[in-house]
Amino acid sequence: MTPLGRTEPDRCPGVLAVHEAADGGLARVRLPGGVLSAQQLRVLAAAAVELGDGHLELTSRANVQIRALRPGAPVELSERLYAAGLLPSISHERVRNILASPLSGLDTHGRYDVLPLARDLDRLLCARPALAELPGRFLFALDDGRGDLASAKADVAVRMVDSQLAELLLAGAPTGVLLPPEQAPDLMVAAAEAFLAERAQQQSEAWRLAELLNGPQRVLARLGLQEQAALQHVPGEHLAAGAGTAQAVEACEGGPALEGEGRVPRAAVPRAGWVQDGVGVGAFVVGVPLGVLDGEQAAVIAGVAGGWESLGASEAVLRVTRGRGVVVVGVAEEDLTQLAGCGLVVEAESAWNGVTSCAGRPGCGKALGDVRGDARRVVPGWSGGQKAVHWSGCERRCGKPGGEFVDVVALASGGYSVDGVAMTVDEVGDGVRVQ
C-alpha cells in the first residue's frame, strides 16, 4: 500500500478505455507536447460533433477530451484517430502523458527547443513494451528553461539549464543531475522503468512517483545516480534549484492546472496575445473560455493554422497549453477578427483569462450545479484581471489550479460559496472582485 492508500490500479480514461460519465462516454486523447496539426484538429472536431456532444475539452495536461459519446462510438472514434496519427500505439495510448513548454522555439525566452525531444520521448516510450504498464496519471515534462512547467509536479522531467545542459527533476523536485539535452529522452524512459521496478519491489499500486516510499531516491539509485548539490548559479548561466524530494501530491488530469507549490509567476503562463520576442513567423496565444471549443471555434483555429501548414510548415502549428488555450503558429493580423468573432479570447486583459471550471452538470453526476452555464452568464460582466478563479460543481473541486485562486463552489441549497461566503449566482461577480 502506498502513502496515499492506493489499493487499485489507476483507471485514468483514454480512447480505448472510455470513462462512463453521467452524459455518456468520456474519451481522453493524449497530445504529447500538446502538439497537433490543423488537420488533426479538424478530425477531432468532426468526431466531437458526429459522435459526442459537439465540443472539445482542453485539459490541464494539454490533452483533449470528447464527451457524451454514444454506445459504440468509441470504436469509430479510435479508427478515426488512428487514421489521423493521433493513436500511434494501441498498447501505450494512456501513458503518452508528455508536457512541453508550448512556446518553445517560438520566442527568445527558452534556452532550448524541447519539442523535438518530446517527439523522441514519445517514440521511445511507445517502443518499450513494459512501459505500457505505467499508470495513466504518470507524467513526463520538458521545460525549455523558462520555468513554465516548474509547478506541474511531473514524475519525470527535465529543465533546460542552457543550450548544452539539462537538469533531471523527479516528482517535481530538482536532483542536481545534469546531462546533455539530446540524452534526456533516454534517461526519462529509464527513470520510468525504474519507477515500475521500484513499485513492484514495494508491492505498491502507486500512480505517481511521489507516492512511493523514498521514490525519487530509489529511482536515482536504480539509475546508478545520486542526488547532487543544488545549483546555485544565476539564471543566465544555470537555473537556481533547490535540492530535496517532493511530498506526496496527487496531480491527475483534473488536478493542478496553472500553479502549485514552488509557484511560477502567472506571467509565465501563456496568456492571450502575440508571442512576445518571437522568432520567425508570428505566433498567437488564443484563449478558450473554460477550455471548451465548439465546432465553429475549432474550424476557425484550424483554418488559420491550415494556411501556414499548407506552405510546408511543421506539424507543430497548434499547441495546446496547460492553461487550456491554444498557441497558433502563422497568424496574421487580419485573422484576429475571425478568431474573436467566434468567441475566442484574443486580448490579454479579457475577463476569461485565468477562469477555469470542472465539467459540472450535466456531465458529472456529482455536480450540484451547471457551473459552466453560470460562468458563461456571469464572467463576461467582470473586468479583466490577474486573479485565478475556479468554478466547482462540488466539494471535490476537480480541475482546480494550484496556488491562490478564488474558490467558487456550487451549494446543494442553490447558489455558490465564494471563498466560504454563500451567495446567489448573480452575486458571485461582486464576491470575486477580479482585480
Phi, psi and omega per residue, in radians:
M1 nan 2.456 -3.091
T2 -1.530 2.980 3.081
P3 -0.991 -0.490 3.110
L4 -1.655 0.139 3.042
G5 1.292 0.510 3.106
R6 -1.112 2.254 3.086
T7 -2.162 -0.084 -3.116
E8 -2.317 2.706 3.064
P9 -1.118 2.686 3.086
D10 -1.178 2.379 3.113
R11 -2.063 0.693 3.116
C12 -1.009 2.323 -3.051
P13 -1.230 2.775 3.065
G14 -2.480 -2.636 3.063
V15 -1.531 -0.671 -3.134
L16 -1.567 -0.500 3.084
A17 -1.849 1.427 -3.051
V18 -1.416 2.398 3.093
H19 -1.510 2.337 3.112
E20 -1.552 1.765 3.117
A21 -1.614 3.114 -3.094
A22 -1.109 -0.491 -3.099
D23 -1.773 0.175 3.128
G24 2.157 -2.885 -3.098
G25 -1.217 2.484 3.097
L26 -2.090 2.049 3.125
A27 -1.924 2.390 3.094
R28 -1.974 2.151 -3.109
V29 -1.798 2.059 3.136
R30 -1.330 2.371 3.087
L31 -2.184 1.494 -3.122
P32 -0.921 2.200 -3.070
G33 1.311 0.046 -3.105
G34 1.269 0.191 -2.968
V35 -1.606 2.423 2.963
L36 -2.723 2.793 3.137
S37 -1.584 2.928 3.096
A38 -1.068 -0.706 -3.139
Q39 -1.170 -0.645 3.099
Q40 -1.141 -0.654 3.064
L41 -1.102 -0.685 3.098
R42 -1.081 -0.709 3.123
V43 -1.103 -0.781 3.134
L44 -1.104 -0.762 -3.125
A45 -1.123 -0.737 3.125
A46 -1.120 -0.677 3.118
A47 -1.130 -0.699 3.132
A48 -1.113 -0.708 -3.123
V49 -1.239 -0.761 -3.017
E50 -1.525 -0.394 -3.077
L51 -2.067 -0.329 -3.071
G52 -2.233 -2.514 -3.065
D53 -1.618 0.093 3.077
G54 1.595 0.072 -3.091
H55 -2.178 2.660 3.015
L56 -1.953 2.212 3.088
E57 -1.707 2.198 3.054
L58 -1.577 2.356 -3.032
T59 -1.846 2.981 -3.130
S60 -1.281 -0.074 3.022
R61 -1.911 0.355 3.087
A62 1.076 0.615 3.023
N63 -1.911 -3.095 -3.120
V64 -2.266 2.426 3.082
Q65 -2.075 2.552 3.018
I66 -2.092 2.230 -3.063
R67 -1.863 2.943 2.999
A68 1.013 0.656 3.089
L69 -1.180 2.357 3.133
R70 -1.344 2.811 3.069
P71 -0.966 2.299 -3.115
G72 1.536 -0.287 -3.106
A73 -1.139 -0.598 -3.135
P74 -0.989 -0.582 3.124
V75 -1.155 -0.817 3.102
E76 -1.092 -0.702 3.132
L77 -1.077 -0.816 -3.120
S78 -1.077 -0.644 3.125
E79 -1.155 -0.735 3.130
R80 -1.136 -0.766 -3.112
L81 -1.173 -0.659 3.107
Y82 -1.080 -0.775 -3.135
A83 -1.136 -0.489 -3.112
A84 -1.573 0.022 -3.135
G85 1.404 0.238 -3.131
L86 -1.670 0.010 3.115
L87 -2.410 1.146 -3.036
P88 -1.269 -0.289 -3.134
S89 -2.422 2.074 3.108
I90 -1.205 -0.751 -3.065
S91 -1.260 -0.522 -3.016
H92 -1.902 0.230 -2.958
E93 -1.117 -0.520 -3.130
R94 -1.446 -0.253 -3.017
V95 -1.819 0.099 -3.132
R96 -1.478 0.983 -3.095
N97 -1.691 1.623 -3.034
I98 -2.276 1.971 3.021
L99 -1.590 2.576 3.035
A100 -2.531 2.592 3.112
S101 -0.969 2.028 -2.991
P102 -1.191 -0.366 3.124
L103 -1.671 0.117 -3.083
S104 -1.036 2.272 -3.141
G105 1.443 -0.105 -3.101
L106 -1.791 -0.273 3.136
D107 -2.477 -3.062 -3.067
T108 -1.682 0.144 -3.046
H109 -1.594 -0.273 3.063
G110 -1.541 2.681 -3.135
R111 -1.630 -0.243 -3.074
Y112 -2.872 2.422 3.108
D113 -1.336 1.906 -3.026
V114 -1.599 -0.102 -3.104
L115 -1.108 -0.709 3.033
P116 -1.056 -0.605 3.089
L117 -1.161 -0.649 3.106
A118 -1.100 -0.693 3.098
R119 -1.138 -0.735 3.112
D120 -1.124 -0.717 3.128
L121 -1.093 -0.753 3.120
D122 -1.069 -0.752 3.138
R123 -1.105 -0.793 3.128
L124 -1.145 -0.692 3.134
L125 -1.046 -0.820 -3.111
C126 -1.241 -0.356 -3.115
A127 -1.479 -0.160 -3.140
R128 -1.774 1.801 -3.092
P129 -0.932 -0.697 -3.077
A130 -1.099 -0.486 -3.075
L131 -1.309 -0.113 3.004
A132 -1.128 -0.297 -3.138
E133 -1.486 -0.042 3.086
L134 -1.063 2.521 3.046
P135 -1.089 2.644 3.137
G136 -1.174 -0.161 3.136
R137 -1.810 -0.013 3.093
F138 -1.193 2.287 -2.963
L139 -2.177 2.357 2.989
F140 -1.849 2.658 3.089
A141 -2.600 2.536 3.093
L142 -2.233 1.854 -3.133
D143 -1.708 2.165 -3.050
D144 -1.380 0.181 3.083
G145 1.896 -0.181 -3.125
R146 -1.423 -0.225 3.099
G147 1.478 0.208 -3.089
D148 -1.286 -0.276 3.131
L149 -1.900 0.195 -3.095
A150 -1.086 -0.488 -3.100
S151 -1.614 0.027 -3.057
A152 -1.249 -0.313 -3.123
K153 0.949 0.703 3.131
A154 -1.100 2.578 3.107
D155 -1.138 -0.774 3.101
V156 -2.318 2.172 -3.101
A157 -2.540 2.802 2.931
V158 -2.255 2.567 3.102
R159 -2.226 2.216 -3.076
M160 -1.244 2.219 3.088
V161 -1.483 -0.764 3.044
D162 -2.773 -2.847 -3.088
S163 -1.294 -0.121 -3.081
Q164 -2.147 -0.136 -3.093
L165 -2.387 2.506 3.008
A166 -2.239 2.663 3.103
E167 -1.945 2.415 3.105
L168 -1.441 2.329 3.028
L169 -2.086 2.430 3.107
L170 -2.209 2.259 -3.110
A171 0.943 0.615 3.080
G172 1.479 -0.053 -3.081
A173 -1.940 2.458 3.099
P174 -1.201 2.534 3.122
T175 -1.842 -0.268 -3.040
G176 1.408 -0.055 3.123
V177 -1.389 2.156 -3.095
L178 -1.926 2.590 -3.135
L179 -2.738 2.771 3.038
P180 -1.121 2.466 -3.101
P181 -0.944 -0.663 -3.079
E182 -1.177 -0.282 3.098
Q183 -1.575 -0.099 -3.048
A184 -1.056 -0.813 -3.120
P185 -1.015 -0.721 3.138
D186 -1.115 -0.757 3.141
L187 -1.175 -0.612 -3.106
M188 -1.187 -0.720 3.093
V189 -1.224 -0.579 3.076
A190 -1.127 -0.679 3.100
A191 -1.145 -0.645 3.091
A192 -1.149 -0.690 3.074
E193 -1.130 -0.662 3.101
A194 -1.141 -0.631 3.066
F195 -1.050 -0.815 -3.135
L196 -1.109 -0.695 3.130
A197 -1.145 -0.744 3.139
E198 -1.206 -0.644 3.099
R199 -1.082 -0.736 3.095
A200 -1.136 -0.704 3.132
Q201 -1.070 -0.672 -3.127
Q202 -1.516 0.026 -3.126
Q203 0.906 0.895 -3.024
S204 -1.981 2.722 2.980
E205 -1.889 0.460 -3.070
A206 -0.951 2.449 3.063
W207 -1.628 -0.468 -3.044
R208 -2.238 2.688 -3.120
L209 -1.063 -0.658 -3.111
A210 -1.152 -0.272 -3.136
E211 -1.450 -0.236 3.080
L212 -1.411 2.607 3.064
L213 -1.123 2.068 -3.115
N214 0.901 0.696 -3.035
G215 -0.922 -0.950 -3.109
P216 -1.042 -0.737 3.139
Q217 -1.155 -0.675 -3.139
R218 -1.169 -0.674 3.110
V219 -1.151 -0.779 3.094
L220 -1.015 -0.733 -3.141
A221 -1.100 -0.717 3.125
R222 -1.157 -0.457 3.100
L223 -1.502 -0.039 -3.096
G224 1.299 0.444 -3.125
L225 -2.089 2.956 3.026
Q226 -2.487 2.681 -3.119
E227 -1.093 2.329 -3.106
Q228 -1.750 2.973 3.067
A229 -1.114 2.608 -3.131
A230 -1.079 2.509 3.059
L231 -1.266 2.364 -3.076
Q232 -2.103 0.182 -3.085
H233 -1.424 2.763 3.131
V234 -1.257 2.744 -3.054
P235 -0.937 -0.557 -3.127
G236 -1.102 -0.431 -3.131
E237 -1.889 -0.854 3.078
H238 -2.547 2.735 3.024
L239 -1.374 2.393 3.037
A240 -1.205 2.455 -3.109
A241 -2.559 2.455 3.096
G242 -1.707 2.453 3.113
A243 -1.379 2.923 3.080
G244 2.131 2.967 -3.126
T245 -1.925 2.723 3.137
A246 -1.408 2.624 3.006
Q247 -1.400 2.901 -3.091
A248 -1.081 2.132 3.138
V249 -2.344 2.248 3.081
E250 -1.647 2.079 3.139
A251 -2.291 1.634 -3.140
C252 -1.704 -3.004 -3.083
E253 -1.012 -0.649 3.136
G254 -1.572 0.180 -3.069
G255 -1.498 -2.652 -3.040
P256 -0.845 2.218 -3.039
A257 -1.823 -0.604 -3.035
L258 -2.185 -0.885 -3.040
E259 -2.326 2.881 3.119
G260 -2.820 -2.809 3.067
E261 -1.039 2.498 -3.010
G262 1.170 0.819 -2.960
R263 -1.015 2.515 2.953
V264 -1.676 2.634 3.095
P265 -1.043 2.568 3.131
R266 -1.053 -0.435 3.124
A267 -1.124 -0.348 3.131
A268 -1.335 -0.279 3.099
V269 -1.507 2.184 -3.108
P270 -0.981 2.162 3.104
R271 -1.881 2.878 -3.109
A272 -0.992 2.362 3.106
G273 2.407 3.085 3.125
W274 -1.142 2.502 3.041
V275 -1.225 2.075 -3.066
Q276 -1.327 2.601 -3.134
D277 0.944 0.747 -3.086
G278 -1.182 2.735 3.114
V279 -1.973 2.031 3.096
G280 1.360 -2.344 -3.038
V281 -1.084 2.605 3.138
G282 -1.145 2.419 3.074
A283 -2.233 2.507 -3.054
F284 -2.322 2.381 3.065
V285 -1.621 2.063 -3.133
V286 -1.759 2.200 3.074
G287 -1.435 2.499 3.140
V288 -2.107 1.874 -3.104
P289 -0.897 2.132 3.139
L290 1.050 0.227 3.086
G291 1.223 0.408 -3.094
V292 -2.081 2.044 3.105
L293 -1.719 2.276 2.987
D294 -1.596 3.084 -3.062
G295 -1.059 -0.721 -3.136
E296 -1.136 -0.787 -3.129
Q297 -1.083 -0.756 3.113
A298 -1.082 -0.683 -3.131
A299 -1.154 -0.681 3.135
V300 -1.154 -0.811 3.118
I301 -1.057 -0.782 3.139
A302 -1.115 -0.630 3.130
G303 -1.162 -0.742 3.120
V304 -1.114 -0.833 -3.124
A305 -1.227 -0.559 -3.078
G306 -1.119 -0.529 3.112
G307 -1.097 -0.728 3.115
W308 -1.271 -0.662 -3.133
E309 -1.100 -0.637 -3.121
S310 -1.163 -0.301 3.130
L311 -1.559 0.113 3.087
G312 1.742 0.252 3.108
A313 -1.177 2.829 -3.137
S314 -1.201 2.966 -3.115
E315 -1.192 -0.231 -3.067
A316 -1.484 0.694 -3.138
V317 -1.352 -0.292 3.084
L318 -2.234 2.363 -3.138
R319 -2.424 2.028 3.089
V320 -1.317 2.451 -3.117
T321 -1.862 2.837 3.075
R322 -1.112 -0.427 3.101
G323 -1.434 0.191 3.106
R324 1.105 0.700 2.992
G325 -2.063 -3.043 -3.135
V326 -2.362 2.215 3.005
V327 -1.522 2.159 -3.116
V328 -1.967 2.134 -3.128
V329 -1.629 2.396 3.097
G330 1.587 0.459 -3.124
V331 -1.423 2.413 3.032
A332 -1.885 2.768 -3.088
E333 -0.952 -0.685 -3.094
E334 -1.218 -0.244 3.121
D335 -1.317 -0.365 -3.032
L336 -1.127 -0.640 3.126
T337 -1.073 -0.722 3.140
Q338 -1.177 -0.716 3.137
L339 -1.136 -0.790 3.141
A340 -1.206 -0.565 -3.074
G341 -1.131 -0.387 3.131
C342 -1.765 0.252 3.037
G343 1.669 0.108 3.089
L344 -1.450 2.766 -3.056
V345 -1.673 2.184 -3.138
V346 -2.132 0.048 -3.111
E347 -2.053 2.362 -3.081
A348 -1.149 -0.407 -3.117
E349 -1.739 0.288 3.095
S350 -1.076 2.528 3.097
A351 -1.100 -0.375 -3.109
W352 -1.325 -0.350 -3.128
N353 -1.109 2.220 3.122
G354 1.491 0.031 3.130
V355 -1.714 2.148 3.133
T356 -2.260 2.965 3.119
S357 -2.763 2.855 2.942
C358 -1.442 -3.049 -3.127
A359 -1.257 -0.639 -3.099
G360 1.112 -2.919 3.070
R361 -1.308 2.601 -0.010
P362 -1.566 -0.007 -3.023
G363 -1.176 -0.561 -3.093
C364 -1.952 2.199 -3.131
G365 -1.230 -0.305 -3.140
K366 -1.588 -0.209 -3.072
A367 -1.211 2.530 -3.140
L368 -1.757 -0.028 -3.140
G369 -2.823 2.872 3.073
D370 -1.506 1.392 -3.004
V371 -1.140 -0.643 -3.140
R372 -1.174 -0.744 3.113
G373 -1.097 -0.751 3.128
D374 -1.158 -0.702 3.125
A375 -1.107 -0.729 -3.128
R376 -1.130 -0.474 3.119
R377 -1.399 -0.594 -2.997
V378 -1.654 -0.777 -2.972
V379 -1.043 -0.690 -3.119
P380 -1.000 -0.344 3.126
G381 -1.484 -0.089 3.131
W382 -1.443 2.755 2.955
S383 -1.530 2.611 -3.108
G384 -1.170 2.698 -3.128
G385 -2.928 -2.924 -3.029
Q386 -1.816 -0.207 -3.085
K387 -1.227 2.459 2.980
A388 -1.489 2.413 3.136
V389 -2.286 2.282 3.131
H390 -2.194 2.236 3.094
W391 -1.706 2.200 -3.118
S392 -2.139 2.455 3.130
G393 -1.433 -0.247 3.120
C394 -2.782 -3.121 -3.061
E395 -1.175 -0.227 3.135
R396 -1.209 -0.460 3.090
R397 0.956 0.810 3.140
C398 -1.026 2.413 3.091
G399 1.390 0.149 -3.098
K400 -1.138 2.563 3.072
P401 -1.337 2.778 3.003
G402 -1.384 3.024 3.127
G403 1.243 -2.807 -3.075
E404 -1.414 2.406 3.050
F405 -2.750 2.755 3.048
V406 -1.386 2.162 -2.971
D407 -1.703 1.797 -3.124
V408 -1.884 1.941 -3.022
V409 -2.161 2.266 3.120
A410 -1.137 2.485 -3.136
L411 -1.875 2.571 3.123
A412 -1.086 -0.516 -3.123
S413 -1.446 -0.023 -3.081
G414 1.781 2.732 -3.102
G415 1.318 -2.813 -3.025
Y416 -2.444 2.730 2.920
S417 -1.722 2.157 3.097
V418 -1.941 1.833 -3.039
D419 0.885 0.725 3.050
G420 1.600 -0.076 -3.122
V421 -1.862 2.138 -3.112
A422 -1.300 2.417 3.104
M423 -2.780 2.868 3.102
T424 -1.323 2.953 3.114
V425 -1.028 -0.757 -3.102
D426 -1.180 -0.388 3.132
E427 -1.512 -0.200 -3.077
V428 -1.014 -0.661 -3.125
G429 -0.999 -0.796 3.118
D430 -1.200 -0.568 -3.128
G431 -1.225 -0.565 -3.128
V432 -1.294 -0.795 -3.133
R433 0.903 1.010 3.133
V434 -1.011 2.271 -3.096
Q435 -1.934 nan nan
